[in-house]
Amino acid sequence: MTPPPAELVAHLEDHGQHHALAGWSLLDPAERVQLIEELMALDFAQLAQLYRDREATYAVPEPHRIDPLPGVRPDEPDAEAKSVGEKALERGEVAALVVAGGLGSRLGFEHPKGLFPIGPVTGKSLFQFHAEKVLARSRRHGKPIPFLVMTSHATHAETVYFFEKHNFFGLARETVHFFQQGTMPALDLATGRVLLEHPGRLFAGPDGHGGTLTALAKSGLLARLADSGIRHIFYWQVDNPLVKIADPTFLGHHIRDRADVSSKVIPKDGPHDKLGNFVLIDGKLAMIEYSDLPDELARSTEPDGRLRIRAGNPAIHVFDVGFLSRVTEAGLPFHLARKKVPHWDHATGDIVNPAKENALKFERFIFDVLPLAERYAAVETARHEEFAPLKNASGADSEATVKRAMSDLAASWLKAAGVRVKDGAAIELSPLTALEPDDVAGMKLPGEVADGTVL
């Protein structure tokens, strides 16, 4: 039997991680090569530091350090901003990035969530709606918009196959770029040692939505985009089919303000709306999760009765490419969570299913880049127009509510154009037909549309 490389053995022993080679004799040559590559790529010194810092917890700053987000632009037309954004699109300076690393497990759908059939009438997938929006926007402005699809180890192969099977939904193959977010191993809570899923395989999980940016840089894609003249990256999450991808007005505000990062903002429905909260902390742009915002601060109101902390985060951003190059070079911090992680016990050869939290898992959060921005722009958008995330099998943010939101938005555009639509009808508008209400107004339309209409 070929032994593991002496350099690797010494490296693991230096960091107290030699157990990772347990089961070496059970592996075939290809599995051994994969394990060697996986272990050599790990920064064990970083893992040791993260383990030493395991008792450090995130603390919300004192209330006097937290201020409402000022300068949010209202949700209204701005011809000048729209023109600026359109010119950037016409120059080919914009790319579109969708975060699609998750499975639809909470939906009872054991596939990449982007494959989920969400069309209210046709059952088109989330990916198809997003791709058709990118295609329609590219056609409108005469320049291809690079479509960046961030996957994970769990979703990559099936996502690529899905796009290939559907001929990239009309997009040119060379304009669609797949890249995988990174992973981080889970550490045993008691010892700090890496946990094994089975012999020869570390238990590792995605490194969080903040890993999107570091993976974009590590893949070399960020540098290639910059070299090709891309200056702005529009970012959103795959589970939200209402996003106005590469919205020219939003882009125009971002460009006019010379912003490092710009964000869409949704006014919160109430103090405990399950949206992250945009705020200023010590004068710097930041985001506080709804679960971390103290109740007193969440309920605090202005003299006119509005919530003080009311700028909700729908996870729709534009990033300056130069800014991303700078922040990813420096790296983003990891946040830890204590979890129950089943693992292979090399001493007994058994799979252990823990009854309580036994492991540390690590993620990066994309909002950690916000305080690094010297300039930002915030633009309000309406929830019913741009935010209907698919997260749950039933109830709020479920398939039923998302399809209803899509139908209602399509119906509102048709009604504004003088078309009669029965309340509650299932209506579907293809992005290739209309990207905005004015597109519908310019179409030849029937006086009335029936339930189940597709345009």
ABEGO torsion letter per residue (X at the ends): XBBBBAAAAAAAAAAGAAAAABGAAABBAAAAAAAAAAAAABBAAAAAAAAAAAABBBBBBBAAABBBBBGBBBBBBBAAAAAAAAAAAAAGABBBBBBAABBAAAAGBBBBAAABBABAAAGBBAAAAAAAAAAAAAAAAGBBBBBBBBBBAAAAAAAAAAAAAAGGGGBBAAABBBBBBBBBBBBBAAAGBBBBABBGBBBBBBAEAAAAAAAAAAAGAAAAAAAAGBABBBBBBAABAABBBGBAAAAAAAAAAGBABBBBBBBBABAABBBBBBBBBGGBBBBBBAAABBAAAAABBBAAGBBABABBBAGBBBBBAAAAAAAAAAEBBBBBBBBBBBBBBAAAGBBBBBABBABBBBBBBAAAAAAABABBBBBBBBAAAABBBBABABEBGBAAAAAAAAAAAAAAAAAAAGBBBBBGBBBBBBAAABABAAAAAABBBBABBBBGBBX
